[in-house]
Amino acid sequence: MFPGIDSRAMEQAMKKMGIKQQDIPASEVIIKSQGKDIVITNPKVVKVLMMGQESFQITGSTEEREAAVEISEEDVKTVAEQAGVTGYEARKAIEEANGDLAEAIMKLKA
């Protein structure tokens, strides 16, 4: 963790301060944000409990991916019914409208 400091001594000091650490086995960590996902592969994840607060320390290789639009079957059914199209056409329109149902219906009715 810190160069030149004995890991056992560091662990004991943290224990005295009421800081607990737990390694979390993980194969991938995904942070979802507006418009993109941050994907951390081969992560080392440590959960830290300090003064009643949980936090996570994550290290690994990162990459950004465009966030995929989540489309429910209910959304597809709604758009298909409102626009008078098939489920396939409705799903495609929703994807093109980035999940905006109103926009998908307007495009299909135009």
C-alpha positions as CSV (number, residue, x, y, z in Angstrom):
1,M,0.0,0.0,0.0
2,F,2.7,2.5,1.1
3,P,6.3,1.8,0.1
4,G,8.6,1.1,3.1
5,I,5.8,0.4,5.5
6,D,5.2,-3.0,6.9
7,S,1.7,-4.2,5.8
8,R,1.1,-5.9,9.3
9,A,2.0,-2.6,11.1
10,M,-0.4,-0.7,8.7
11,E,-3.1,-3.3,9.3
12,Q,-2.7,-2.9,13.1
13,A,-2.8,0.9,12.9
14,M,-5.9,0.8,10.9
15,K,-7.5,-1.6,13.3
16,K,-6.8,0.8,16.2
17,M,-8.5,3.6,14.3
18,G,-11.6,1.5,13.7
19,I,-11.0,1.0,10.0
20,K,-11.9,-2.4,8.6
21,Q,-11.0,-3.7,5.2
22,Q,-12.4,-6.6,3.2
23,D,-11.2,-7.9,-0.2
24,I,-14.1,-8.4,-2.6
25,P,-13.6,-11.1,-5.3
26,A,-14.8,-9.5,-8.5
27,S,-14.2,-10.2,-12.2
28,E,-15.6,-6.9,-13.5
29,V,-16.9,-3.6,-12.1
30,I,-19.3,-1.4,-14.1
31,I,-20.0,2.2,-13.2
32,K,-23.1,3.3,-15.0
33,S,-23.4,7.0,-15.8
34,Q,-25.4,9.3,-18.1
35,G,-24.6,8.1,-21.7
36,K,-21.6,5.9,-20.9
37,D,-20.5,3.0,-18.7
38,I,-17.0,2.8,-17.2
39,V,-15.9,-0.8,-17.2
40,I,-13.0,-1.9,-14.9
41,T,-11.6,-5.3,-15.9
42,N,-9.3,-7.5,-13.7
43,P,-10.3,-5.3,-10.7
44,K,-8.9,-5.5,-7.2
45,V,-11.8,-4.4,-5.0
46,V,-11.4,-3.5,-1.3
47,K,-14.4,-2.6,0.9
48,V,-13.4,-0.1,3.6
49,L,-15.6,0.5,6.7
50,M,-14.6,3.6,8.5
51,M,-16.7,5.6,11.0
52,G,-19.9,3.9,9.9
53,Q,-19.3,4.7,6.2
54,E,-18.7,2.1,3.6
55,S,-16.5,2.9,0.7
56,F,-14.8,0.9,-2.1
57,Q,-11.3,1.2,-3.5
58,I,-11.1,-0.2,-7.0
59,T,-8.0,-0.6,-9.2
60,G,-7.8,-2.3,-12.6
61,S,-7.8,-1.7,-16.4
62,T,-10.6,0.8,-17.4
63,E,-12.4,1.4,-20.6
64,E,-15.5,3.5,-21.5
65,R,-18.4,2.1,-23.4
66,E,-21.5,3.8,-24.7
67,A,-24.4,2.9,-22.4
68,A,-26.9,0.6,-23.9
69,V,-30.5,1.7,-23.8
70,E,-32.7,-0.7,-21.7
71,I,-36.0,-1.4,-23.4
72,S,-38.7,-3.3,-21.6
73,E,-41.3,-5.4,-23.3
74,E,-44.0,-3.1,-21.9
75,D,-42.3,-0.1,-23.7
76,V,-42.2,-2.0,-27.0
77,K,-45.9,-3.0,-26.6
78,T,-46.9,0.6,-25.8
79,V,-45.1,2.1,-28.8
80,A,-46.4,-0.7,-31.1
81,E,-50.0,-0.1,-30.0
82,Q,-49.7,3.7,-30.2
83,A,-48.0,3.8,-33.6
84,G,-49.9,0.8,-35.1
85,V,-46.6,-1.1,-36.0
86,T,-45.1,-4.5,-35.2
87,G,-43.0,-5.1,-32.0
88,Y,-39.8,-5.3,-34.1
89,E,-40.5,-1.9,-35.7
90,A,-41.3,-0.4,-32.3
91,R,-38.1,-1.8,-30.6
92,K,-36.0,-0.4,-33.5
93,A,-37.6,3.0,-33.2
94,I,-37.1,3.1,-29.4
95,E,-33.4,2.2,-29.9
96,E,-33.0,5.0,-32.5
97,A,-34.7,7.4,-30.2
98,N,-32.3,6.4,-27.3
99,G,-35.2,5.2,-25.2
100,D,-37.5,8.2,-25.7
101,L,-41.0,6.6,-26.3
102,A,-42.7,9.8,-27.4
103,E,-40.0,10.4,-30.0
104,A,-40.2,6.8,-31.2
105,I,-44.0,7.1,-31.6
106,M,-43.8,10.4,-33.4
107,K,-41.2,9.0,-35.9
108,L,-43.3,6.0,-36.6
109,K,-46.5,8.0,-37.2
110,A,-44.7,10.5,-39.5
